[in-house]
Amino acid sequence: MRLLKHFCLTCILIISCGAGLSAQNSFANKKLSISTNILWDANGFYNATIARRFNEGRHEFQLNIGIATADDESDAWVGGDSGYSYLWDGGNGLFLTYRRYILRKARGLFVQAQAKFFAPDWSYKENSGTTWTAVDNDMIFNPSAHVGFKWNIGKGRVFVAPFVGVNINRGDFKSPTGVVLRDEDGEIFGGGGAGPDIGLNIGLNF
């Protein structure tokens, strides 16, 4: 009786492993996916990504489009000792990504390079004034590079992919009159500096 129980448990284990491998293979063969970066969404940049995988899922190209919402006037901030206050008016962006999976097909550890094109809108006013001046900047280009990991859930239809890396600020947030966008510490946005860049993609495979 005990032998029969062990045999049944072994069969169940083999079937479960086989089903898991089958799901992994099915997942690896999927070529399309859609997702959103929920960290960007949480910060008011609502975005969607469509991805296409090639070479048996080892290479992936992504197209991301997004719209940044405008803040309320109550969210305006003072830019340090610049003498100005600033307000975010939104914007829109388009991001292109190349991803390479390192050890497995369409899942697991990956590295990626990203080209970000973003058109920001913002306003400023003198701290002693009441009139806001709108600024519509030209398209800003920010390259970035990341390392991350992609997990599939269940049968691989749903996935989660966190990543972390560095973003290089290539554009300037500057008005025609020479006023530049600054943070609360008075530091200038953009201007060629580099900073950390993190994301968390959640999506579906097709």
Salt bridges, closest charged atoms under 4 A:
GLU56 OE1 - LYS105 NZ 3.11
GLU60 OE1 - ARG53 NH1 2.87
GLU60 OE2 - ARG99 NH1 3.63
ASP197 OD2 - LYS116 NZ 2.62
ASP197 OD2 - HIS146 NE2 2.84
